Structures are given as C-alpha cells and as structure tokens.
Amino acid sequence: MATVEARLRVRNPPKTIAAPLLNNRNGFGFIFKNKKEKESVIYFLTEISSNTFSV
C-alpha cells in the first residue's frame, strides 16, 4: 500500500475538516466534515501535479 502526502486546495473550505485519504474506484478522495451539517462532502481528486491535487 502506498502512502500519499498531499496538499489539498479548496476554494471554500469548511471550518472543521476531517480529511482521511480514501482509495476507491474514482481515485483518491478526501472527506470534509462540518459539525453544523450532518452530511459530509467528498472531494474526488482528478489530477496530480507538482504536489498539488486538483478537485
């Protein structure tokens, strides 16, 4: 299993962030959890370039 260290750029990041790295069929993704909202937002990473993931 490979370990990936990444910097994630999000235009409007939630105030509270929990970002485990997921490995799924769509690629890598981060889960952002907001305490005020029950639902979590999943950002799937589509590109990897110069240590920066594009969402």
C-alpha positions as CSV (number, residue, x, y, z in Angstrom):
1,M,0.0,0.0,0.0
2,A,1.3,3.4,-1.0
3,T,1.3,6.4,1.2
4,V,0.4,9.7,-0.4
5,E,1.1,13.1,1.2
6,A,-0.9,15.8,-0.4
7,R,-1.8,19.5,-0.1
8,L,-5.4,20.0,-0.9
9,R,-6.6,23.3,-2.3
10,V,-10.3,24.1,-1.8
11,R,-11.8,27.4,-2.7
12,N,-14.3,27.5,0.2
13,P,-13.0,25.0,2.8
14,P,-15.3,24.1,5.7
15,K,-14.3,25.4,9.1
16,T,-14.0,21.9,10.5
17,I,-12.1,19.5,8.4
18,A,-11.5,15.8,8.7
19,A,-9.6,14.5,5.7
20,P,-8.8,10.9,5.6
21,L,-7.3,9.7,2.3
22,L,-9.6,7.3,0.5
23,N,-8.8,4.7,-2.1
24,N,-11.7,3.9,-4.3
25,R,-12.6,3.3,-8.0
26,N,-12.9,7.0,-8.7
27,G,-9.3,7.6,-7.4
28,F,-8.3,9.4,-4.2
29,G,-10.7,11.5,-2.2
30,F,-10.9,13.5,0.9
31,I,-13.9,13.6,3.3
32,F,-14.7,17.0,4.7
33,K,-17.0,17.0,7.8
34,N,-18.8,20.0,9.0
35,K,-20.1,19.9,12.6
36,K,-23.1,22.1,11.8
37,E,-24.2,19.9,8.9
38,K,-24.9,16.2,9.2
39,E,-23.8,15.5,5.6
40,S,-20.2,15.2,4.6
41,V,-18.8,16.4,1.3
42,I,-16.5,14.1,-0.6
43,Y,-13.9,15.7,-3.0
44,F,-12.5,13.4,-5.6
45,L,-9.1,14.1,-6.8
46,T,-8.9,14.2,-10.6
47,E,-5.3,15.4,-11.2
48,I,-2.0,15.1,-9.5
49,S,0.6,17.8,-10.5
50,S,3.6,19.2,-8.7
51,N,2.5,18.1,-5.2
52,T,-1.0,19.7,-5.7
53,F,-4.2,17.8,-6.1
54,S,-6.9,19.4,-8.2
55,V,-10.6,19.0,-7.2
